Amino acid sequence: MKLPRIIIVGAGPAGLGAGWRLTELGHEDFVIYDKNSYVGGLATSFVDQAGFTWDIGGHVLHSHYPYFDHMFEEVMQGEYFTHQRESWVWIYDRFVPYPFQNNIHLLPKQVMRECVDGLRDRPTHTPKNFSEWIVNTYGEGIAKHFMLPYNKKVWAHPLEQMSYQWVTDRVAPSTIRGNSWGPNSVFRYPKRGGTGDIWKRVANRFSEKIYLKKEMISLDTKKKQVHFADGSEDSYDLLFSTMPLDILVPEIRSKLHRSAVTIVGVGVRGHVPKHLQTKCWMYFPGEEPYFRATVLSNYSPHNAPIGTWSLMFEISSSITRPLVKDAIEQTLHSSLIPKGSKIVNVWSMTSDYGYPTPTLDRDSVVDSALKKLEEQDIYSRGRFGMWKYEVSNQDHTFMQGVEWADQVIPGKQSPI
């Protein structure tokens, strides 16, 4: 039986997952193209001119899959740190441990009363959207003081226009005890090179199959040909695409919503302040432009040059909520940076594709598009290839590539 010629578009975790498994299966007739000059997609890392390492967002590696864990151990060879999560919410001029709803006793008395009363008097009707789900789950008090304002900042989209079925393990329930909730209560992080080091190591396994700076600009589904910006083309039997679905299928662009994320990295002279020495990341539901800040030098001392430390801020924006004017400048006045500190360097970048928004009609739009593509031997996977935030962590998307390879190479048993 003739095995298929496979083209993979995108060298992020999903595309590399497909390449990893195809290589493991002994299937050699595949190639990976990526428009960037690096592998890893949104999971890559950058080193700025001052020597600080930055991720594109607060990536922490945890896994739902033994297969992924085995891959990680194989490529990393023990060259990583394991951290116990310590996350906080900055609210009412104090740090409150996360999950917020388990620590409302640390709030001002009146705010705590509102939160307790809300938990007791929660609505019982079936919610119609994410906003109603928040109130039904946490009550009016917690919703008012944290959950609603924080999620509005993260999503940069009206919560009334979002579904809630995606929540799963993404949002802590109101019945938990302790602070070890969630799959990322313990996470791993490379000693050097940031999160992107993982994907460089994965790509090294089949680097001869990967071509960078190759941007796909058009697709001939009848001839099964991919055309690139440099004028070249290639043919396929099967196409595995991780590019954003709204680019691959332009006619659904107006029906899908997303937010962009601006990363602001601040390198500071000296040592991590005492109040941040053990913290991983912090959530900000208030007026600050950023929704989360990460003490990235706490993840690895090699993320910052000797004698310095680093903070990474994340700011969401979208068509419905544009980037706040002077947002980057405002991060430099954050209360997290002690007054009088010497800022060594400021690094920033914006990823236009940050969060795929789970709008009310997302599933019907996406499922229909994926079905039509597969009828043409095109398979769309990955964070924006499937447009499903709830399964878009690094382990999720890597395994989407692995599982797809098992489906299309006949006679092979799945390792899952």
C-alpha positions as CSV (number, residue, x, y, z in Angstrom):
1,M,0.0,0.0,0.0
2,K,1.4,3.4,-1.0
3,L,1.9,5.6,2.0
4,P,0.9,9.2,1.8
5,R,3.0,12.2,1.1
6,I,2.4,14.5,4.0
7,I,2.9,18.3,4.3
8,I,2.7,19.8,7.8
9,V,2.2,23.6,8.0
10,G,3.5,25.0,11.2
11,A,6.4,24.0,13.5
12,G,4.7,24.6,16.8
13,P,3.9,21.9,19.3
14,A,1.1,20.4,17.1
15,G,3.1,20.2,13.9
16,L,6.2,18.9,15.8
17,G,3.9,16.4,17.5
18,A,2.9,15.0,14.1
19,G,6.5,15.0,13.0
20,W,7.7,13.3,16.1
21,R,5.2,10.5,15.8
22,L,5.7,10.0,12.0
23,T,9.4,9.7,12.6
24,E,8.7,7.2,15.4
25,L,6.5,5.2,13.0
26,G,9.2,5.2,10.4
27,H,7.2,7.2,7.9
28,E,9.7,9.3,6.0
29,D,7.6,11.0,3.3
30,F,6.7,14.2,5.2
31,V,8.0,17.8,5.5
32,I,7.3,20.6,7.9
33,Y,7.1,24.3,6.7
34,D,6.9,27.3,9.0
35,K,6.8,31.0,8.1
36,N,8.9,31.9,11.1
37,S,12.7,31.7,11.4
38,Y,12.3,29.5,14.5
39,V,10.4,26.5,15.7
40,G,8.0,26.4,18.6
41,G,5.2,28.8,17.5
42,L,3.7,30.5,20.5
43,A,5.8,28.2,22.7
44,T,9.1,29.7,21.5
45,S,11.4,31.9,23.6
46,F,13.5,34.9,22.8
47,V,16.7,36.4,24.3
48,D,16.8,40.2,24.2
49,Q,19.9,42.4,23.6
50,A,20.6,42.5,27.4
51,G,20.6,38.7,27.8
52,F,17.2,38.2,29.3
53,T,15.1,35.2,28.2
54,W,11.4,35.8,27.5
55,D,8.5,33.4,26.7
56,I,5.4,34.5,24.8
57,G,3.2,34.4,27.9
58,G,3.4,32.6,31.2
59,H,4.0,29.1,30.0
60,V,4.2,26.4,32.7
61,L,4.6,22.8,31.5
62,H,2.2,20.2,32.9
63,S,0.8,17.2,31.2
64,H,-2.3,15.1,31.0
65,Y,-0.6,12.4,28.9
66,P,2.1,9.7,29.8
67,Y,3.2,9.8,26.2
68,F,4.0,13.5,26.4
69,D,5.8,13.0,29.7
70,H,8.0,10.3,28.2
71,M,8.8,12.6,25.2
72,F,9.7,15.4,27.6
73,E,12.0,13.3,29.7
74,E,13.6,11.9,26.6
75,V,14.5,15.2,25.0
76,M,15.3,17.2,28.2
77,Q,17.6,14.6,29.8
78,G,16.9,16.0,33.3
79,E,17.8,19.6,32.3
80,Y,14.8,21.2,33.9
81,F,13.5,22.5,37.2
82,T,10.4,21.3,38.9
83,H,8.3,24.0,40.7
84,Q,5.5,24.0,43.1
85,R,3.0,26.6,41.9
86,E,2.6,29.7,44.0
87,S,0.1,32.0,42.3
88,W,-1.6,35.1,43.8
89,V,-4.3,37.7,43.2
90,W,-3.4,41.3,43.7
91,I,-6.6,43.0,45.0
92,Y,-7.4,45.7,47.5
93,D,-3.7,46.5,48.0
94,R,-2.8,43.0,49.1
95,F,-1.9,39.6,47.8
96,V,-4.5,36.9,48.2
97,P,-3.5,33.3,47.4
98,Y,-5.0,31.6,44.4
99,P,-7.6,30.1,44.1
100,F,-9.2,33.4,45.1
101,Q,-12.5,31.9,46.3
102,N,-10.8,29.7,48.9
103,N,-9.1,32.7,50.5
104,I,-11.9,35.3,50.8
105,H,-11.2,35.5,54.6
106,L,-8.2,37.6,53.7
107,L,-10.3,40.3,52.1
108,P,-11.6,43.5,53.7
109,K,-14.5,42.6,56.0
110,Q,-17.3,44.1,53.9
111,V,-15.9,42.5,50.7
112,M,-15.7,39.1,52.4
113,R,-19.3,39.4,53.6
114,E,-20.4,40.1,50.0
115,C,-18.5,37.1,48.8
116,V,-19.9,34.8,51.5
117,D,-23.5,36.1,51.0
118,G,-23.1,35.5,47.2
119,L,-21.9,31.9,47.7
120,R,-24.9,31.2,49.9
121,D,-27.5,32.8,47.5
122,R,-26.2,31.6,44.1
123,P,-28.8,31.5,41.3
124,T,-29.9,28.0,40.3
125,H,-31.1,28.5,36.7
126,T,-29.1,27.1,33.8
127,P,-26.7,29.8,32.6
128,K,-26.9,31.0,29.1
129,N,-23.3,32.3,28.8
130,F,-20.0,32.6,30.6
131,S,-21.0,35.7,32.5
132,E,-24.0,33.9,34.0
133,W,-22.0,30.8,34.6
134,I,-19.6,32.8,36.8
135,V,-22.4,34.3,38.9
136,N,-24.1,30.9,39.2
137,T,-20.9,29.2,40.2
138,Y,-19.3,31.8,42.6
139,G,-22.1,34.1,43.6
140,E,-22.5,37.8,43.0
141,G,-19.7,38.8,45.5
142,I,-16.8,36.8,44.0
143,A,-18.1,37.6,40.5
144,K,-18.1,41.3,41.2
145,H,-14.8,41.6,42.9
146,F,-12.7,39.2,41.0
147,M,-14.1,36.8,38.4
148,L,-15.9,39.2,36.1
149,P,-13.3,42.0,36.0
150,Y,-10.4,39.6,35.6
151,N,-12.0,37.6,32.8
152,K,-13.0,40.8,31.0
153,K,-9.3,41.7,31.0
154,V,-8.1,38.3,29.9
155,W,-10.5,37.8,27.1
156,A,-11.0,41.4,26.0
157,H,-14.4,40.3,24.8
158,P,-17.9,40.6,26.3
159,L,-18.4,37.6,28.6
160,E,-22.1,37.5,27.7
161,Q,-21.1,36.5,24.2
162,M,-19.0,33.6,25.4
163,S,-20.0,30.0,26.1
164,Y,-19.0,28.3,29.4
165,Q,-18.8,24.6,28.2
166,W,-15.1,25.1,27.6
167,V,-14.3,25.7,31.3
168,T,-13.3,22.1,32.4
169,D,-10.1,22.4,34.4
170,R,-9.4,25.9,33.2
171,V,-11.3,27.6,36.0
172,A,-11.2,26.5,39.6
173,P,-14.6,25.4,41.0
174,S,-16.0,27.0,44.1
175,T,-15.9,23.8,46.2
176,I,-12.2,23.2,46.4
177,R,-10.1,23.1,49.5
178,G,-6.4,24.0,49.8
179,N,-4.4,25.6,47.0
180,S,-3.2,22.5,45.1
181,W,-6.1,22.6,42.6
182,G,-5.4,22.1,38.9
183,P,-3.0,20.2,36.7
184,N,-0.4,22.9,37.0
185,S,0.0,22.8,40.8
186,V,3.4,21.3,40.0
187,F,5.1,22.3,36.7
188,R,8.4,21.9,34.9
189,Y,10.6,24.5,33.2
190,P,13.9,24.2,31.2
191,K,17.1,25.2,33.0
192,R,18.2,27.2,30.0
193,G,16.6,28.7,26.9
194,G,13.0,29.2,28.3
195,T,10.0,27.1,27.2
196,G,11.3,27.2,23.6
197,D,14.2,25.0,24.5
198,I,11.8,22.0,24.7
199,W,10.7,22.5,21.1
200,K,14.1,23.1,19.7
201,R,15.1,19.7,21.2
202,V,12.0,18.0,19.7
203,A,12.7,19.6,16.3
204,N,16.3,18.4,16.4
205,R,15.0,14.8,16.1
206,F,14.0,15.4,12.5
207,S,15.5,18.8,11.6
208,E,16.2,17.7,8.0
209,K,12.4,17.6,7.5
210,I,11.8,21.2,8.7
211,Y,12.0,24.3,6.4
212,L,11.8,27.7,8.0
213,K,10.9,31.1,6.5
214,K,8.4,29.3,4.2
215,E,5.1,31.1,4.4
216,M,2.1,29.4,2.7
217,I,0.1,32.0,0.8
218,S,-2.3,29.8,-1.2
219,L,-3.7,26.3,-1.4
220,D,-4.9,24.5,-4.5
221,T,-7.2,21.8,-3.0
222,K,-7.9,20.2,-6.4
223,K,-4.3,19.7,-7.4
224,K,-3.3,19.3,-3.7
225,Q,-0.5,21.9,-4.0
226,V,0.8,24.4,-1.4
227,H,2.2,27.7,-2.7
228,F,4.7,29.7,-0.8
229,A,5.6,33.4,-0.6
230,D,9.0,32.7,-2.1
231,G,7.4,31.4,-5.3
232,S,8.0,27.7,-4.6
233,E,5.3,25.0,-4.3
234,D,4.9,21.5,-3.0
235,S,2.4,18.7,-3.5
236,Y,0.7,16.5,-0.8
237,D,-1.6,13.6,-0.3
238,L,-2.5,14.8,3.2
239,L,-2.1,18.2,4.6
240,F,-1.8,18.8,8.4
241,S,-2.3,22.5,9.1
242,T,-1.7,24.3,12.4
243,M,-2.1,27.8,10.9
244,P,-5.1,29.8,12.3
245,L,-8.3,28.4,11.0
246,D,-9.7,31.9,10.1
247,I,-6.7,32.2,7.7
248,L,-7.0,28.7,6.3
249,V,-10.8,29.2,5.8
250,P,-11.2,33.0,5.2
251,E,-15.0,32.8,4.8
252,I,-15.5,32.1,8.5
253,R,-13.2,34.9,9.7
254,S,-16.0,37.2,10.7
255,K,-17.5,34.4,12.8
256,L,-14.4,33.6,14.9
257,H,-13.0,35.9,17.6
258,R,-9.6,36.1,19.2
259,S,-7.6,38.3,21.4
260,A,-4.0,39.5,20.9
261,V,-1.5,39.4,23.7
262,T,1.2,41.9,24.3
263,I,4.2,40.7,26.3
264,V,6.3,43.2,28.2
265,G,9.5,42.0,29.8
266,V,11.2,44.1,32.3
267,G,14.8,43.3,33.4
268,V,15.8,44.9,36.8
269,R,19.1,45.3,38.4
270,G,19.6,43.6,41.8
271,H,17.8,40.7,43.5
272,V,14.2,39.7,43.5
273,P,12.4,41.7,46.2
274,K,11.5,39.7,49.3
275,H,7.7,39.9,48.6
276,L,8.3,38.2,45.2
277,Q,11.0,35.7,46.0
278,T,8.8,32.6,46.0
279,K,6.0,33.8,43.7
280,C,5.4,32.3,40.3
281,W,2.7,34.5,38.8
282,M,0.0,37.0,39.9
283,Y,-3.4,37.9,38.6
284,F,-4.6,41.5,38.4
285,P,-8.4,42.2,38.2
286,G,-7.9,45.9,38.8
287,E,-7.2,49.0,36.7
288,E,-3.7,47.9,35.7
289,P,-3.5,47.3,31.9
290,Y,-1.9,43.8,32.4
291,F,-3.9,40.8,33.6
292,R,-1.0,38.7,34.7
293,A,2.6,39.2,35.8
294,T,5.2,36.4,36.1
295,V,8.5,36.5,38.0
296,L,10.3,34.7,35.1
297,S,13.7,34.7,36.8
298,N,12.1,32.6,39.5
299,Y,11.5,29.8,37.0
300,S,15.2,29.7,36.1
301,P,18.1,31.8,37.3
302,H,19.4,31.6,33.7
303,N,16.5,33.6,32.4
304,A,18.2,36.8,33.7
305,P,21.9,37.8,33.6
306,I,23.8,37.6,36.9
307,G,22.9,40.4,39.2
308,T,19.4,41.0,37.7
309,W,15.9,39.6,37.9
310,S,13.0,39.7,35.5
311,L,9.2,40.4,35.4
312,M,7.0,39.5,32.5
313,F,3.6,41.2,32.0
314,E,0.7,40.1,29.7
315,I,-1.8,42.5,28.3
316,S,-4.8,41.4,26.2
317,S,-6.5,43.4,23.4
318,S,-9.0,42.8,20.6
319,I,-11.2,44.5,18.1
320,T,-13.8,45.0,20.9
321,R,-11.2,46.2,23.5
322,P,-8.1,47.9,21.9
323,L,-4.8,48.0,23.6
324,V,-4.7,50.6,26.4
325,K,-2.8,53.8,25.4
326,D,0.6,53.8,27.0
327,A,0.0,50.3,28.3
328,I,3.7,49.3,28.0
329,E,4.8,52.5,29.8
330,Q,2.3,51.8,32.6
331,T,4.0,48.4,33.3
332,L,7.2,50.2,34.2
333,H,5.3,51.9,37.1
334,S,4.0,48.7,38.5
335,S,3.9,48.4,42.3
336,L,5.8,45.0,41.8
337,I,8.9,47.0,40.9
338,P,10.3,48.7,44.0
339,K,10.8,52.4,43.8
340,G,14.3,53.4,42.9
341,S,15.0,50.2,41.0
342,K,17.3,50.3,38.0
343,I,15.5,49.0,35.0
344,V,18.2,47.3,32.7
345,N,16.0,46.6,29.7
346,V,12.4,46.6,28.5
347,W,11.4,44.0,25.8
348,S,8.0,43.8,24.2
349,M,6.2,42.0,21.5
350,T,2.6,41.5,20.4
351,S,1.2,38.2,19.2
352,D,-1.9,39.0,17.1
353,Y,-3.1,35.5,17.9
354,G,-3.1,35.1,21.7
355,Y,-6.3,33.5,22.9
356,P,-9.0,31.8,20.7
357,T,-12.3,33.1,22.1
358,P,-14.9,30.5,22.9
359,T,-17.9,32.4,21.7
360,L,-21.4,31.1,21.8
361,D,-21.5,29.8,18.2
362,R,-17.8,28.8,18.0
363,D,-18.3,25.0,18.1
364,S,-20.8,25.0,15.3
365,V,-18.6,27.2,13.1
366,V,-15.4,25.3,13.8
367,D,-16.9,21.8,13.6
368,S,-18.4,22.5,10.2
369,A,-15.2,24.0,8.9
370,L,-13.1,21.1,10.1
371,K,-15.5,18.5,8.5
372,K,-15.3,20.2,5.1
373,L,-11.5,20.4,5.3
374,E,-11.2,16.7,6.1
375,E,-13.3,15.9,3.1
376,Q,-10.4,17.4,1.1
377,D,-7.7,15.6,3.0
378,I,-6.8,18.7,5.1
379,Y,-6.6,18.4,8.8
380,S,-6.5,21.5,11.0
381,R,-5.2,21.1,14.6
382,G,-3.4,23.2,17.2
383,R,-4.3,26.1,19.4
384,F,-5.7,28.2,16.6
385,G,-6.1,25.4,14.1
386,M,-8.9,24.0,16.2
387,W,-9.8,27.3,17.9
388,K,-10.4,25.5,21.2
389,Y,-8.7,27.2,24.2
390,E,-9.7,24.3,26.5
391,V,-7.4,21.9,24.6
392,S,-4.6,24.3,23.6
393,N,-1.8,23.8,26.2
394,Q,1.5,22.5,24.9
395,D,0.7,18.9,25.9
396,H,-2.8,19.1,24.3
397,T,-1.5,20.4,20.9
398,F,1.5,18.1,20.8
399,M,-0.8,15.1,21.3
400,Q,-3.2,16.3,18.6
401,G,-0.3,15.9,16.2
402,V,0.6,12.5,17.6
403,E,-2.9,11.2,17.5
404,W,-3.5,12.4,14.0
405,A,-0.3,10.6,12.8
406,D,-1.7,7.4,14.3
407,Q,-5.0,7.9,12.4
408,V,-3.5,8.4,9.0
409,I,-0.6,5.8,9.0
410,P,-2.4,2.5,8.6
411,G,-1.6,-0.6,10.6
412,K,0.1,1.1,13.4
413,Q,-1.0,0.8,17.0
414,S,-1.6,4.0,18.9
415,P,0.8,4.6,21.8
416,I,-1.8,6.5,23.8
